[in-house]
C-alpha cells in the first residue's frame, strides 16, 4: 500500500478503530503488509485477514506480520474468490501492480527490466501475456489495447504485434515488445514523459489478471462484508478503476460516500515514491 493516500485518508478509520476497539480488518491486497502492520501495532485488539494471490507477497507479509501472532490470518486467494466468515470493521483494497512486482524482471510486468511476457499476479494460474497476444486475432487485440489502455494507436500497435509474431515468432521478452510498440509512434512522440508502451502494457496486464472484472465483483460484495458504520477504502491507479469506484460509492444505497473527491499523495510522498503520483484514494461508510 502507499503511505501517502492511505495515511492522509485514514483519520476516519483511526477514529473508527479507536471507538470500536475490537474487530476485523480485511486487507484485500495484502502485499508486504506494511500498512496492516501499522494498524495492528496502533490497535492491539484489531485482527487482520490479509488476502493475496501472489506467493512472494504472502511470504513477505508473513515475515513482516509475524510479531502479531494469531491476530493475523493470511489467505492465498484473489479477493474476488473470498467470502468472510464474520463482518468486518473495514475493507481495504490497493489496486494494480505493486512496486515489488514491478521490480522483479521475471514477473514480466515492466519494460524497464527485461523479462518474460508473463504479467500474472498469480504466477501459477491463467495464461501469460505472451499467450494472450498469440491467441487473440488482430482486431480483438486492438480492441483490448484501446479499451484497457485507452491507447489511440491501438490498431497500429496490434497490427505490428501480429505481424511480428507471424514473421519472427513470439517476442523474447518485455523489452522487445516495448520496442515494437514504441516503433508505432512518430519519432518525436517516443521521447515524452510516459513511455509509448505504457498504455499497451497496462492493457495486457489488466486483461491477463481480469483486473476490472474482479474489481467490479469486489465493489458489489464488499459492502455486505462490513458492519454498520464500517469503512470501505480503495486506492486506484488509473481512470478505468477510479471511475468504477466513484460510481459504486455514489450509486450503492448500502454506502455513504466520505471522500467526495479522491485524495492523492502529498508532494513529499510523490517524490519519494513515484508510483504514488497516479494513486487516488476513495472512502465510503456502510450505512
Order of alpha helices (4+ residues) and beta strands (2+ residues): alpha-alpha-beta-alpha-beta-alpha-beta-beta-alpha-alpha-alpha-alpha-alpha-alpha-alpha-beta-alpha-beta-alpha-beta
